[in-house]
Amino acid sequence: MPDDIKIKTVNLDLFYGKFHALKGVNLEITKNAITSIIGPSGCGKSTLLRVFNRMNDLIDIVRITGECLLDGKNIIGSEASLNELRKRVGLVFQRPNPFPLSIYEN
């Protein structure tokens, strides 16, 4: 992966049960660049962003296939440390969206 690519998805699919929410997403986001994800309501923008720091892990019926690479390392799967990932990838929402943890842990 080139040094200027920070986040890359390869054939990323996400399912909510049988519903196929993200279909074959291939994306490269370069470091130190401003990137916009634009689309109509319900098209999967927030779902994709939630993949980047594995917030979908909190939803029992979610299944993800493909790869999501951060600095060349796949963050999908149990080998990735959630604590280390979430120190590096943060999301800011319009409304508060805490994890089901203590205030300190959030």
MOLIN-V192463 format. One record per run of one state. SS is the DSSP state (hx for helix, st for strand, lp for the rest). FROM is the first residue (numbers start at 1). LEN is the number of residues. If there is no record, write none. Layout:
ss->{SS	SS}
from->{FROM	FROM}
len->{LEN	LEN}
//
This chain:
ss->{lp	st	lp	st	lp	hx	lp	hx	lp	st	lp	st	lp	hx	lp}
from->{1	5	17	19	31	45	53	55	59	62	71	73	75	82	89}
len->{4	12	2	12	14	8	2	4	3	9	2	2	7	7	18}
//
